[in-house]
């Protein structure tokens, strides 16, 4: 059983989220120059396409796999990109505490929230790969993270005068 409480260095108690990233892998990592590499040449981050995918929840292992795929310069009508880039990350998420995370919401969580967990890793790969290829490093924008909150069922209020 995984504890949902953890003491940090200031002795304050913090809650560990019931779904955790347990493994991260790179399924694809590629870049191809379309022009002579130059540190003054930059790609347009707004032309990146990002797709999300996920598997069904594995009840036995308590795991769901989420993929995050970025492509730049791969569509036929996109001819002005200085390079073609493809990156696909695979994250393995485990539900550590099914009491505090109802499993019927895991698919919604995987498609709406898990990409925000994987996004910083994607940003790092985009930055590093474009820089190592000799271009001005491509920096993906920061995103505002929505919260995923499950409302607990409200307990009925006791009626006054009950039992009289």
JOJOQUI-V724009 format. One line per field, one symbol per residue. ss: DSSP state (2 for helix, 1 for strand, 0 for the rest). burial: b if it has 24 or more other C-alpha atoms within 12 Angstrom, else e. A space follows every 10 residues. Layout:
ss=???
burial=???
This chain:
ss=0000111000 0011100011 1111111111 1110000000 0000222011 1111000100 0011111111 1100000000 0011111111 1111100000 0022222222 2202222222 2222222222 2200000000 0000000000 0000000000 0000
burial=eeeeeeeeee eeeeeeebbb beebeeeebb bbbeeeeeee ebbbbebbeb ebbbeebeee ebbbbbbbbb bbbbeeeeee bbbbbbbbbb bbbbbbeeee bebeebbbbb bbbbbbbbbe bbbebbbbbb bebbbbbbbb eeeeeeeeee eeeeeeeeee eeee
